[in-house]
Amino acid sequence: TLDPEQELTFFHPAEVELSETTKLICNRVSELNASRVVIDSLSELRLLAQSPLRYRRQVLALKHFFSERQCTVILLDDLTAQQDDLQLHSIAHGVVLLEQQAIDYGAERRRVRIVKMRGIRFRGGFHDFTIERGGLRIFPRLIAAEHHRKFSGETTSSGHAPLDKMLGGGLERGTNALFIGAAGVGKSSLALTYAIAAARRGEKAVVFAFDEGLGTIEARARTLGLPLKTCLDQGFLRIQQIDPAEMSPGEFAAEVRRNVEQEGAKIVVIDSLNGYLNAMPDGRFLILQMHELLSYLGQLGVLTILVLAQHGLVGPMDTPLDMSYLSDAVIMLRYFEVAGTVRRALSVVKKRSGNHEHTIREFKLSAGGVQLGPPLKQFAGVLTGTPQYVGDSGPLFDEDDDGEG
């Protein structure tokens, strides 16, 4: 029939539901005169619309409504769509992407990336964050070029004169040193010696222990006669145990920054890089992150000591990652055998900032700490990874000899 009174208009349910929802949002905002609005989430509007075209029209209508008000609008989207809503990206002033990564073992890793922010310079790339009581805790990606302070390039003593002599007077501030060797050869004890020596001078030092607990470190210090407990009680030395399964690389870098900038640490010990490597869900970027962290510490005048354990105990050993080119100094520790006994040898392989001793010395760990013997010249096969002492026993330690210092 052509009678106007008999005409009927049919509406798609999506049109009614979506328009009613949009009207409800606009009325509520007008009623409260809101200055901040959060719509959680756009996926609900997308389901109500049932059509991409209808959905985009409603989003544009909301944009025009809010553009006339002094109101900040935050839109949440759970990315359930098959592809990103690029049209929505184009009308938004800023786009922030949050991701969650599930790793094979340990807690999940969360990271955030600012995709777009109109009129504002922002720090690109991914930044780690955690969800804690009270909200989000974000760890911005470290950029070493933004940090610099003036410092004196004086040498730092290990508290052991023969070792300082091998290093041409000691390790300079603003540099980093790599202690490399097999498990149990004495790398951690040597690094702890530097930290305690700094604490005894009244400087603050921090040890990030990835592999050992505080109880193990305290027991070792007692065996070596090092005043660890005194330094801890005085507040000049901090030992922070790191769980690589729970802490992300970004959170670790933020913790290092806090100790340096707020606590005033002058010596940072990372024991070990093997544990730090396990903290990385993708080890390809470990070198890049470590380069940025070492550059940051160097520009603030901090002496950084890195401990790296090689695979194996004797014979040729593999290194899990090559850090030698990033290190300003490399101290190599090796086992060697003489007359049926296993002994330890130490040599300074590299030091960029000055001269160093090129000899190989025997060292041992005793109640007097780290002890060094005289240079051993009758060695063979050192560079092959299997050093052999072919000389007589004259310059070697006796059973109760404490060596130099």
C-alpha angles and dihedrals in degrees: 000000000000094000107124091215090060096052119112128198117210120206126198109242089236091059093052097043095044095045091047091050092048091047090050091053093048094046093049093049091049092048094052096033085224120201094196128035129185119195111197106213141003090192088073091054089047091055092048092050095050087189126075091218094051091046094053092048091055092047090051090049090053090049092054091047094052095040089070092055135070090242136130112218123200116194121196123204127179094204093237089144117100091244136020116275097243092174089060090049090056095056096042121089092215137018122198120187122204122193137185122206122197112209127198093255133015134021121333118263121233126198138174132210129189104223097179139359119171118226095358129098108228138181108258129211131051122315123195119235139174134209110235138164105292098027141293125343110204124195108204116218110266117247110188095198090069093062127067138139134174116258139163116256093222121148123260118223124224090211089247115097098203091053092048088050091055088053094051094255100331141295117313124235114256092034134098131225129204119213107198131179147101124308114284096013093119107268096131092045091052091049091048089052090060093048094049092045089055092048091051089054090055096257122129119244133179129201119202104203114198097165108033137048127234092255092058092048092049091050091051091049091052090050091051094044093243117153094232098146092051092052091048093049092049091053096237093111128048126187113197118189112215124204105208091197092061106031123072122216091251092054090049092052089050090052091051090051092050092053092048101040101034105024095037098232113182097183124044121190120193109195104208138005088195089066091045089052089055089053090062115089087200113031094194091087098044093099092048093050092045090049090055092046094048091047090051093050092045093053090053093052096250121150108226123199118196123195118205124181118208123218114264134015106244136017124027109347132202124225116224091217136004109245097152096100091054094049123092091202132021122198114189123203122194142176119233134178129232125173093339096312128110115231137174131242130194130199136170105232099177141011119169100188100057150331123318139181114272097200130105117239131190115236136180140186115241141150087282092058125244111358125194127202130206120288114287110218101173099076129130133189097020095139092047090063094248107088116194124193109218099173133089125281095253099104095037126102120265118223093266099029115122096196123211122344 
